[in-house]
């Protein structure tokens, strides 16, 4: 009895130690679940190919107790993650980075294209994320991708608009040159007709109308000649006026097109029209950070209204530390 009582009892284990063991076992179980899901999916694919047409639905329900969606998920897990060789115990995953995932995370990652999945898992350390964090990361990736695509589309649209405006300006320049030529011609015609009319008025009667012998007829013919010349001059002046209006309109349109082109260039410069995923993702996270900052400020204001200021002081220190860290990154 004395010998038994003198034996040392095993050291007490801490909560942290036991918790670590639980999490390790959970992770190992999840990995094993993925491996078995792959192997089940492999065999479902095989048996489906062996069954006559129309018997698949009855088979999975009666023989293995799966719903159609469950069977589809298992087969897809095999097709997306399964290694070529068949396995019963070892990891049957075709990638080391993906082999450490749980079945649930592997299912979530099916939303990522196969050729991008492994890089995404490594970049985001998916193994360390919770399922909710993984879903958020996928959501942010999709949003960033969509934003990048919109930015690229906006860039192409802007480039097309700029090219169209440049083309329009070329046409307007041609129109302006034509209008200027028409105006110059009209001005020359007016000047010529004014000179001819002045000469006609200054000519003696016998020079103006040599064939008329009757004085009244001479005066009448002279008046008619002057009136005819005046009509031609009036018409030429009207043509000059229209040519000037057309030239001015072409000039105004050209200047408006030039301003529009300059405004487009300024807008592109301000927006920078980034078509890369890094900027799109940064913009998305930046906007989310602003929303989170506003939420933290609201919580801080509520904490400041309490009698106990310890929580408010902790929040203030945390925000100051975050601000300093962001400032260092920006530098």
VOPAGU-2260 file (C-alpha; in pm, 1 decimal, decimal comma):
REM VOPAGU-2260
SITE   aa  ch    i         X         Y         Z
SITE  UNK   A    0       0,0       0,0       0,0
SITE  UNK   A    1     281,9     236,3      87,3
SITE  UNK   A    2     452,4     162,9    -242,8
SITE  UNK   A    3     135,7     241,2    -438,2
SITE  UNK   A    4      71,7     562,6    -249,5
SITE  UNK   A    5     424,8     689,3    -309,1
SITE  UNK   A    6     395,7     668,2    -686,9
SITE  UNK   A    7     389,2    1007,1    -855,0
SITE  UNK   A    8      55,1    1099,7   -1010,4
SITE  UNK   A    9      69,0    1213,5   -1373,4
SITE  UNK   A   10     110,9    1591,1   -1411,3
SITE  UNK   A   11    -208,1    1786,0   -1454,3
SITE  UNK   A   12    -274,1    1880,9   -1813,7
SITE  UNK   A   13    -375,6    2233,5   -1904,1
SITE  UNK   A   14    -688,2    2329,3   -2092,4
SITE  UNK   A   15    -470,4    2467,2   -2370,3
SITE  UNK   A   16    -290,3    2135,2   -2416,5
SITE  UNK   A   17    -610,0    1935,0   -2435,5
SITE  UNK   A   18    -767,0    2189,7   -2668,3
SITE  UNK   A   19    -468,1    2166,0   -2902,4
SITE  UNK   A   20    -505,5    1787,2   -2910,8
SITE  UNK   A   21    -875,9    1819,1   -2987,9
SITE  UNK   A   22    -810,7    2057,9   -3273,3
SITE  UNK   A   23    -535,5    1834,8   -3410,6
SITE  UNK   A   24    -767,0    1535,5   -3404,8
SITE  UNK   A   25   -1043,1    1741,2   -3564,8
SITE  UNK   A   26    -808,4    1845,3   -3843,5
SITE  UNK   A   27    -690,6    1490,4   -3901,0
SITE  UNK   A   28   -1048,4    1367,3   -3909,0
SITE  UNK   A   29   -1143,3    1635,7   -4158,2
SITE  UNK   A   30    -850,7    1543,1   -4382,4
SITE  UNK   A   31    -948,4    1177,8   -4362,8
SITE  UNK   A   32   -1307,6    1272,6   -4446,1
SITE  UNK   A   33   -1191,8    1447,6   -4763,8
SITE  UNK   A   34    -981,8    1146,5   -4863,9
SITE  UNK   A   35   -1272,5     910,3   -4811,1
SITE  UNK   A   36   -1511,5    1145,5   -4991,3
SITE  UNK   A   37   -1275,3    1140,3   -5291,2
SITE  UNK   A   38   -1258,3     761,9   -5290,1
SITE  UNK   A   39   -1634,6     728,7   -5255,3
SITE  UNK   A   40   -1679,3     972,6   -5541,5
SITE  UNK   A   41   -1430,5     772,2   -5749,0
SITE  UNK   A   42   -1637,0     456,5   -5704,0
SITE  UNK   A   43   -1965,9     634,8   -5765,4
SITE  UNK   A   44   -1828,9     752,4   -6100,2
SITE  UNK   A   45   -1722,7     396,9   -6174,7
SITE  UNK   A   46   -2050,8     232,2   -6082,4
SITE  UNK   A   47   -2251,9     493,7   -6271,5
SITE  UNK   A   48   -2062,5     400,4   -6586,9
SITE  UNK   A   49   -2149,7      33,4   -6527,0
SITE  UNK   A   50   -2521,9      75,9   -6468,1
SITE  UNK   A   51   -2775,4      64,8   -6752,9
SITE  UNK   A   52   -2932,7     394,5   -6841,7
SITE  UNK   A   53   -3208,1     501,3   -6602,7
SITE  UNK   A   54   -3096,6     294,4   -6302,0
SITE  UNK   A   55   -2859,2     546,7   -6144,5
SITE  UNK   A   56   -3121,0     727,3   -5936,7
SITE  UNK   A   57   -3259,8     407,0   -5786,6
SITE  UNK   A   58   -2910,1     274,9   -5718,9
SITE  UNK   A   59   -2783,1     568,0   -5511,7
SITE  UNK   A   60   -3109,0     581,5   -5316,1
SITE  UNK   A   61   -3151,1     210,4   -5246,2
SITE  UNK   A   62   -2793,7      80,0   -5238,1
SITE  UNK   A   63   -2592,9     358,5   -5075,4
SITE  UNK   A   64   -2861,9     586,7   -4931,3
SITE  UNK   A   65   -2747,4     906,7   -5101,5
SITE  UNK   A   66   -2958,8    1183,1   -5243,9
SITE  UNK   A   67   -2887,1    1292,9   -5599,2
SITE  UNK   A   68   -2717,9    1613,3   -5477,9
SITE  UNK   A   69   -2496,6    1426,5   -5228,4
SITE  UNK   A   70   -2386,5    1179,4   -5494,3
SITE  UNK   A   71   -2317,8    1463,1   -5736,9
SITE  UNK   A   72   -2108,6    1644,2   -5475,2
SITE  UNK   A   73   -1901,2    1335,1   -5399,4
SITE  UNK   A   74   -1838,4    1265,6   -5766,8
SITE  UNK   A   75   -1741,2    1624,4   -5828,9
SITE  UNK   A   76   -1503,6    1621,7   -5531,3
SITE  UNK   A   77   -1333,0    1320,3   -5687,0
SITE  UNK   A   78   -1321,5    1478,4   -6032,2
SITE  UNK   A   79   -1180,9    1806,4   -5897,3
SITE  UNK   A   80    -945,3    1679,0   -5626,6
SITE  UNK   A   81    -888,4    1308,8   -5680,6
SITE  UNK   A   82    -546,3    1170,2   -5767,5
SITE  UNK   A   83    -531,4     933,6   -6067,8
SITE  UNK   A   84    -443,9     627,7   -5859,2
SITE  UNK   A   85    -700,7     454,4   -5644,5
SITE  UNK   A   86    -647,3     465,5   -5270,0
SITE  UNK   A   87    -813,4     324,4   -4961,7
SITE  UNK   A   88    -610,2     473,3   -4677,7
SITE  UNK   A   89    -359,2     729,0   -4796,5
SITE  UNK   A   90    -443,5    1080,6   -4908,0
SITE  UNK   A   91    -602,7    1059,0   -5248,6
SITE  UNK   A   92    -580,6    1430,9   -5320,4
SITE  UNK   A   93    -395,7    1546,4   -5629,8
SITE  UNK   A   94    -233,4    1846,3   -5455,0
SITE  UNK   A   95     -43,9    1884,3   -5130,4
SITE  UNK   A   96    -184,0    2233,3   -5079,6
SITE  UNK   A   97    -539,0    2103,2   -5118,5
SITE  UNK   A   98    -476,6    1776,3   -4937,0
SITE  UNK   A   99    -467,4    1956,1   -4602,7
SITE  UNK   A  100    -819,1    2089,1   -4641,2
SITE  UNK   A  101   -1134,1    1970,7   -4475,1
SITE  UNK   A  102   -1418,4    1831,4   -4680,8
SITE  UNK   A  103   -1626,9    2142,5   -4610,9
SITE  UNK   A  104   -1351,9    2378,9   -4728,0
SITE  UNK   A  105   -1285,6    2163,2   -5031,8
SITE  UNK   A  106   -1651,9    2198,0   -5123,5
SITE  UNK   A  107   -1636,5    2576,4   -5078,7
SITE  UNK   A  108   -1328,3    2594,4   -5301,8
SITE  UNK   A  109   -1517,5    2438,0   -5589,1
SITE  UNK   A  110   -1635,8    2796,1   -5652,9
SITE  UNK   A  111   -1278,0    2875,2   -5763,1
SITE  UNK   A  112   -1175,0    2762,6   -6114,9
SITE  UNK   A  113    -959,1    2451,8   -6104,0
SITE  UNK   A  114    -655,0    2620,4   -6256,9
SITE  UNK   A  115    -664,2    2892,1   -5988,7
SITE  UNK   A  116    -769,8    2687,2   -5688,0
SITE  UNK   A  117    -430,3    2576,3   -5559,2
SITE  UNK   A  118    -278,0    2923,0   -5590,7
SITE  UNK   A  119    -578,6    3069,2   -5409,2
SITE  UNK   A  120    -545,1    2814,0   -5128,3
SITE  UNK   A  121    -175,3    2891,4   -5083,9
SITE  UNK   A  122    -212,7    3268,2   -5111,5
SITE  UNK   A  123    -492,0    3288,4   -4854,5
SITE  UNK   A  124    -359,0    3014,1   -4623,0
SITE  UNK   A  125    -699,1    2848,4   -4649,5
SITE  UNK   A  126    -598,5    2573,4   -4409,4
SITE  UNK   A  127    -584,2    2831,2   -4129,0
SITE  UNK   A  128    -915,9    3001,3   -4213,7
SITE  UNK   A  129   -1252,4    2923,1   -4068,3
SITE  UNK   A  130   -1528,5    2824,9   -4308,9
SITE  UNK   A  131   -1683,5    3168,6   -4272,2
SITE  UNK   A  132   -1351,1    3339,9   -4339,2
SITE  UNK   A  133   -1301,0    3121,5   -4645,8
SITE  UNK   A  134   -1643,8    3213,5   -4779,3
SITE  UNK   A  135   -1561,3    3580,5   -4723,5
SITE  UNK   A  136   -1228,0    3543,0   -4903,8
SITE  UNK   A  137   -1402,0    3378,7   -5200,2
SITE  UNK   A  138   -1664,7    3651,5   -5199,7
SITE  UNK   A  139   -1395,7    3920,6   -5196,8
SITE  UNK   A  140   -1210,9    3743,7   -5477,1
SITE  UNK   A  141   -1523,8    3729,5   -5690,4
SITE  UNK   A  142   -1604,0    4093,0   -5616,8
SITE  UNK   A  143   -1247,6    4197,8   -5699,5
SITE  UNK   A  144   -1257,7    3994,3   -6020,4
SITE  UNK   A  145   -1589,1    4152,1   -6118,3
SITE  UNK   A  146   -1454,3    4498,8   -6035,8
SITE  UNK   A  147   -1144,6    4433,1   -6245,1
SITE  UNK   A  148   -1359,8    4315,6   -6534,5
SITE  UNK   A  149   -1576,9    4625,1   -6505,8
SITE  UNK   A  150   -1267,4    4842,5   -6494,6
SITE  UNK   A  151   -1128,6    4670,2   -6802,2
SITE  UNK   A  152   -1461,7    4711,2   -6979,6
SITE  UNK   A  153   -1469,5    5078,7   -6879,5
SITE  UNK   A  154   -1117,8    5115,9   -7011,1
SITE  UNK   A  155   -1207,6    4962,0   -7346,6
SITE  UNK   A  156   -1521,2    5175,9   -7364,4
SITE  UNK   A  157   -1318,0    5487,9   -7286,8
SITE  UNK   A  158   -1060,7    5398,1   -7550,0
SITE  UNK   A  159   -1333,4    5341,1   -7807,9
SITE  UNK   A  160   -1501,1    5669,0   -7712,7
SITE  UNK   A  161   -1169,6    5850,6   -7739,8
SITE  UNK   A  162   -1103,4    5696,7   -8081,2
SITE  UNK   A  163   -1453,9    5794,6   -8195,5
SITE  UNK   A  164   -1404,2    6149,5   -8071,7
SITE  UNK   A  165   -1069,9    6170,8   -8252,1
SITE  UNK   A  166   -1240,7    6046,6   -8569,5
SITE  UNK   A  167   -1518,7    6301,7   -8525,7
SITE  UNK   A  168   -1262,8    6575,2   -8478,3
SITE  UNK   A  169   -1098,2    6475,4   -8804,2
SITE  UNK   A  170   -1431,3    6505,8   -8983,8
SITE  UNK   A  171   -1503,6    6835,9   -8811,9
SITE  UNK   A  172   -1164,5    6968,9   -8918,5
SITE  UNK   A  173   -1250,3    6873,6   -9276,1
SITE  UNK   A  174   -1589,3    7041,5   -9246,9
SITE  UNK   A  175   -1431,0    7351,5   -9098,1
SITE  UNK   A  176   -1176,0    7373,7   -9376,3
SITE  UNK   A  177   -1451,3    7335,5   -9635,8
SITE  UNK   A  178   -1663,5    7598,7   -9461,6
SITE  UNK   A  179   -1368,7    7836,6   -9449,7
SITE  UNK   A  180   -1304,7    7784,1   -9820,9
SITE  UNK   A  181   -1673,9    7849,2   -9895,5
SITE  UNK   A  182   -1664,5    8164,9   -9688,5
SITE  UNK   A  183   -1351,4    8289,3   -9860,8
SITE  UNK   A  184   -1507,6    8223,9  -10201,0
SITE  UNK   A  185   -1827,0    8402,4  -10095,6
SITE  UNK   A  186   -1626,3    8700,0   -9968,9
SITE  UNK   A  187   -1438,6    8717,0  -10297,0
SITE  UNK   A  188   -1767,0    8699,6  -10491,4
SITE  UNK   A  189   -1913,9    8980,4  -10281,0
SITE  UNK   A  190   -1605,1    9194,1  -10325,0
SITE  UNK   A  191   -1606,8    9134,9  -10700,6
SITE  UNK   A  192   -1977,4    9213,5  -10736,0
SITE  UNK   A  193   -1944,7    9525,0  -10520,1
SITE  UNK   A  194   -1665,0    9646,9  -10744,7
SITE  UNK   A  195   -1867,2    9567,0  -11058,9
SITE  UNK   A  196   -2170,9    9744,5  -10918,8
SITE  UNK   A  197   -1964,7   10048,8  -10829,4
SITE  UNK   A  198   -1815,9   10052,4  -11180,5
SITE  UNK   A  199   -2161,0   10012,7  -11333,2
SITE  UNK   A  200   -2296,2   10304,4  -11134,8
SITE  UNK   A  201   -1998,1   10516,2  -11230,3
SITE  UNK   A  202   -2014,8   10437,0  -11602,9
SITE  UNK   A  203   -2166,1   10692,9  -11842,2
SITE  UNK   A  204   -2502,0   10600,3  -11983,1
SITE  UNK   A  205   -2371,9   10550,0  -12333,1
SITE  UNK   A  206   -2102,4   10312,9  -12203,8
SITE  UNK   A  207   -2334,6   10118,4  -11982,1
SITE  UNK   A  208   -2588,0   10050,7  -12255,8
SITE  UNK   A  209   -2440,5   10120,5  -12600,1
SITE  UNK   A  210   -2729,0    9985,5  -12811,7
SITE  UNK   A  211   -3007,3   10200,0  -12668,3
SITE  UNK   A  212   -3064,8   10534,8  -12845,8
SITE  UNK   A  213   -3371,4   10647,5  -12658,4
SITE  UNK   A  214   -3272,0   10836,1  -12340,7
SITE  UNK   A  215   -3559,7   10698,9  -12134,9
SITE  UNK   A  216   -3483,8   10352,6  -12255,2
SITE  UNK   A  217   -3119,1   10407,7  -12170,9
SITE  UNK   A  218   -3202,8   10513,3  -11818,9
SITE  UNK   A  219   -3440,9   10221,0  -11780,4
SITE  UNK   A  220   -3182,8    9973,1  -11911,0
SITE  UNK   A  221   -2917,2   10121,2  -11686,0
SITE  UNK   A  222   -3148,4   10099,3  -11383,8
SITE  UNK   A  223   -3230,8    9739,1  -11470,8
SITE  UNK   A  224   -2860,9    9653,8  -11505,4
SITE  UNK   A  225   -2787,8    9811,8  -11166,9
SITE  UNK   A  226   -3084,3    9631,0  -11009,8
SITE  UNK   A  227   -2969,4    9301,6  -11157,7
SITE  UNK   A  228   -2618,6    9355,2  -11029,5
SITE  UNK   A  229   -2757,6    9453,3  -10688,2
SITE  UNK   A  230   -2963,1    9132,6  -10679,6
SITE  UNK   A  231   -2654,1    8929,7  -10757,2
SITE  UNK   A  232   -2466,6    9116,6  -10482,6
SITE  UNK   A  233   -2747,1    9058,1  -10231,3
SITE  UNK   A  234   -2749,3    8688,7  -10316,8
SITE  UNK   A  235   -2371,0    8673,3  -10282,5
SITE  UNK   A  236   -2388,2    8849,5   -9947,0
SITE  UNK   A  237   -2653,8    8603,2   -9830,3
SITE  UNK   A  238   -2433,4    8317,0   -9943,6
SITE  UNK   A  239   -2141,4    8475,6   -9756,8
SITE  UNK   A  240   -2356,7    8504,3   -9445,4
SITE  UNK   A  241   -2457,0    8137,2   -9465,3
SITE  UNK   A  242   -2097,0    8035,5   -9527,2
SITE  UNK   A  243   -1988,9    8233,1   -9221,1
SITE  UNK   A  244   -2261,7    8070,2   -9011,1
SITE  UNK   A  245   -2155,2    7725,7   -9132,3
SITE  UNK   A  246   -1793,0    7805,0   -9058,1
SITE  UNK   A  247   -1882,0    7926,9   -8710,2
SITE  UNK   A  248   -2092,7    7616,3   -8644,8
SITE  UNK   A  249   -1808,1    7391,4   -8757,3
SITE  UNK   A  250   -1569,3    7588,4   -8536,3
SITE  UNK   A  251   -1799,0    7555,9   -8235,8
SITE  UNK   A  252   -1844,8    7182,6   -8291,6
SITE  UNK   A  253   -1471,5    7133,8   -8324,4
SITE  UNK   A  254   -1403,5    7325,2   -8002,9
SITE  UNK   A  255   -1676,6    7127,5   -7822,1
SITE  UNK   A  256   -1525,1    6801,4   -7945,4
SITE  UNK   A  257   -1182,5    6915,8   -7831,7
SITE  UNK   A  258   -1316,1    6999,1   -7484,8
SITE  UNK   A  259   -1493,0    6663,1   -7468,0
SITE  UNK   A  260   -1173,9    6483,4   -7564,0
SITE  UNK   A  261    -979,2    6676,3   -7299,6
SITE  UNK   A  262   -1246,0    6603,3   -7037,6
SITE  UNK   A  263   -1232,5    6234,8   -7128,0
SITE  UNK   A  264    -855,7    6233,6   -7084,8
SITE  UNK   A  265    -887,1    6406,1   -6746,9
SITE  UNK   A  266   -1155,4    6161,3   -6632,5
SITE  UNK   A  267    -937,4    5868,4   -6733,3
SITE  UNK   A  268    -644,3    6019,1   -6549,3
SITE  UNK   A  269    -849,7    6074,8   -6234,5
SITE  UNK   A  270    -994,6    5727,6   -6241,3
SITE  UNK   A  271    -667,8    5583,0   -6363,8
SITE  UNK   A  272    -889,3    5314,1   -6520,4
SITE  UNK   A  273    -699,8    5026,2   -6352,3
SITE  UNK   A  274    -769,1    4696,4   -6521,6
SITE  UNK   A  275    -560,7    4480,0   -6286,4
SITE  UNK   A  276    -698,1    4266,2   -6009,5
SITE  UNK   A  277    -461,9    4412,5   -5745,1
SITE  UNK   A  278    -618,1    4758,6   -5767,7
SITE  UNK   A  279    -970,8    4621,3   -5784,8
SITE  UNK   A  280    -910,4    4408,0   -5476,5
SITE  UNK   A  281    -743,3    4699,1   -5296,1
SITE  UNK   A  282   -1039,5    4924,2   -5374,3
SITE  UNK   A  283   -1283,0    4662,3   -5247,1
SITE  UNK   A  284   -1091,7    4605,0   -4923,0
SITE  UNK   A  285   -1039,9    4980,0   -4879,0
SITE  UNK   A  286   -1414,6    5043,5   -4897,6
SITE  UNK   A  287   -1477,9    4757,3   -4656,2
SITE  UNK   A  288   -1214,8    4900,8   -4421,3
SITE  UNK   A  289   -1394,1    5236,4   -4421,6
SITE  UNK   A  290   -1719,5    5063,9   -4328,2
SITE  UNK   A  291   -1545,1    4869,4   -4050,7
SITE  UNK   A  292   -1380,7    5188,5   -3925,7
SITE  UNK   A  293   -1719,8    5358,9   -3900,6
SITE  UNK   A  294   -1857,6    5060,4   -3709,9
SITE  UNK   A  295   -1562,0    5068,1   -3469,3
SITE  UNK   A  296   -1612,7    5439,6   -3410,2
SITE  UNK   A  297   -1978,2    5381,8   -3323,0
SITE  UNK   A  298   -1876,8    5114,9   -3072,1
SITE  UNK   A  299   -1615,8    5350,5   -2927,8
SITE  UNK   A  300   -1871,8    5629,3   -2885,4
SITE  UNK   A  301   -2104,3    5389,0   -2702,7
SITE  UNK   A  302   -1817,2    5274,8   -2480,3
SITE  UNK   A  303   -1728,3    5635,4   -2397,0
SITE  UNK   A  304   -2081,5    5687,7   -2271,9
SITE  UNK   A  305   -2043,0    5420,7   -2002,6
SITE  UNK   A  306   -1927,7    5493,0   -1650,1
SITE  UNK   A  307   -1648,0    5238,6   -1676,7
SITE  UNK   A  308   -1401,0    5385,1   -1925,2
SITE  UNK   A  309   -1164,2    5087,0   -1935,4
SITE  UNK   A  310   -1322,4    4941,3   -2249,5
SITE  UNK   A  311   -1318,5    5279,8   -2423,6
SITE  UNK   A  312    -951,1    5328,1   -2340,8
SITE  UNK   A  313    -864,2    4982,5   -2476,0
SITE  UNK   A  314   -1053,2    5063,6   -2797,6
SITE  UNK   A  315    -874,6    5398,1   -2830,6
SITE  UNK   A  316    -532,3    5236,8   -2791,7
SITE  UNK   A  317    -620,7    4968,8   -3046,0
SITE  UNK   A  318    -736,1    5227,9   -3298,8
SITE  UNK   A  319    -423,5    5438,1   -3244,7
SITE  UNK   A  320    -203,2    5132,0   -3295,7
SITE  UNK   A  321    -394,2    5042,4   -3611,5
SITE  UNK   A  322    -361,4    5398,3   -3738,9
SITE  UNK   A  323      13,2    5398,2   -3680,6
SITE  UNK   A  324      51,2    5062,6   -3852,7
SITE  UNK   A  325    -141,7    5181,8   -4158,0
SITE  UNK   A  326      65,8    5499,0   -4162,3
SITE  UNK   A  327     389,6    5297,9   -4162,0
SITE  UNK   A  328     260,3    5082,3   -4446,9
SITE  UNK   A  329     167,2    5387,3   -4649,9
SITE  UNK   A  330     518,5    5525,4   -4614,5
